[in-house]
């Protein structure tokens, strides 16, 4: 079973202001995007579980025109505050990389 790291063209994170973080997962082809969307794996519940936030605090946006899924969540520690280990939020996508996607016959990105 492929993981996000195997089939996504891009998986990245960044700050969406000092109090929120955005995670983007982008696919190279419409076929891959549609196959991933059809599994129903990428959801607000998944994001909430991976990032230890309440599901109702996850703004989850499928973006078919961009072959992407976007999730915006609250940061546990504001950017640059004491205890923050990633001031730009650019390393927070790592938990997404190991998400299993139950599909077959999809080209590896």
C-alpha positions as CSV (number, residue, x, y, z in Angstrom):
1,X,0.0,0.0,0.0
2,X,1.6,3.3,-1.0
3,X,2.1,6.1,1.4
4,X,1.6,9.8,0.8
5,X,5.4,10.1,0.4
6,X,5.3,7.6,-2.5
7,X,2.5,9.2,-4.5
8,X,2.3,12.9,-3.8
9,X,4.2,15.4,-5.9
10,X,4.4,17.8,-3.0
11,X,3.6,17.4,0.7
12,X,4.5,20.6,2.7
13,X,3.6,22.7,5.6
14,X,3.9,26.4,6.4
15,X,2.6,29.0,8.8
16,X,-0.7,30.6,8.1
17,X,0.0,33.4,10.4
18,X,1.6,32.9,13.9
19,X,-1.2,30.9,15.3
20,X,-2.1,28.5,12.5
21,X,-0.4,25.9,10.3
22,X,-1.3,24.8,6.8
23,X,-0.5,21.4,5.3
24,X,-0.7,20.9,1.6
25,X,-0.7,17.6,-0.3
26,X,-0.5,18.0,-4.1
27,X,-0.7,15.2,-6.7
28,X,0.8,15.2,-10.2
29,X,-2.1,13.8,-12.1
30,X,-5.9,14.0,-12.0
31,X,-6.0,10.2,-11.8
32,X,-3.9,10.1,-8.7
33,X,-5.9,12.9,-7.0
34,X,-9.2,11.2,-7.8
35,X,-8.0,7.8,-6.6
36,X,-6.8,9.3,-3.3
37,X,-10.0,11.3,-2.9
38,X,-12.1,8.2,-3.5
39,X,-10.4,6.3,-0.6
40,X,-11.8,8.8,1.9
41,X,-8.6,8.6,3.9
42,X,-7.7,12.3,3.8
43,X,-10.2,13.8,6.2
44,X,-10.4,16.3,9.1
45,X,-10.5,13.4,11.5
46,X,-7.2,12.0,10.1
47,X,-5.6,15.5,10.4
48,X,-7.0,15.9,14.0
49,X,-5.5,12.6,15.0
50,X,-2.1,13.2,13.5
51,X,-1.7,16.7,14.9
52,X,-3.5,16.3,18.2
53,X,-6.1,19.0,17.6
54,X,-9.9,18.9,17.8
55,X,-11.6,17.8,14.6
56,X,-13.8,20.9,14.6
57,X,-10.6,23.1,14.5
58,X,-9.4,21.5,11.2
59,X,-10.2,23.6,8.1
60,X,-10.0,20.9,5.4
61,X,-10.2,21.8,1.8
62,X,-10.1,19.4,-1.2
63,X,-9.0,21.5,-4.2
64,X,-9.7,19.4,-7.3
65,X,-8.6,22.2,-9.7
66,X,-5.2,22.2,-8.1
67,X,-5.1,18.4,-7.6
68,X,-4.5,19.2,-3.9
69,X,-5.8,18.8,-0.4
70,X,-5.2,21.6,2.2
71,X,-5.7,21.5,5.9
72,X,-5.3,24.4,8.3
73,X,-4.9,23.8,12.0
74,X,-4.1,25.8,15.1
75,X,-0.5,25.7,16.2
76,X,0.1,24.3,19.7
77,X,2.8,27.0,20.3
78,X,2.6,30.3,18.4
79,X,5.4,30.8,15.9
80,X,8.5,32.2,17.5
81,X,7.2,31.8,21.1
82,X,9.2,30.1,23.8
83,X,9.3,26.4,23.1
84,X,8.6,26.7,19.3
85,X,11.0,24.4,17.4
86,X,9.9,25.3,13.9
87,X,9.3,29.1,13.6
88,X,8.3,28.8,9.9
89,X,6.2,25.7,10.3
90,X,8.0,24.1,7.4
91,X,8.8,20.8,9.1
92,X,5.3,20.0,10.3
93,X,4.2,18.0,7.3
94,X,6.2,14.9,8.4
95,X,3.3,13.0,10.0
96,X,1.5,13.1,6.7
97,X,4.3,11.4,4.8
98,X,3.6,8.0,6.4
99,X,-0.2,8.0,5.8
100,X,-1.2,4.8,4.0
101,X,-3.4,5.2,1.0
102,X,-5.3,2.0,0.0
103,X,-5.0,2.2,-3.8
104,X,-3.3,0.1,-6.5
105,X,-1.9,0.9,-9.9
106,X,-1.3,4.6,-9.3
107,X,1.9,6.0,-10.8
108,X,4.5,6.8,-8.2
109,X,5.4,10.5,-8.2
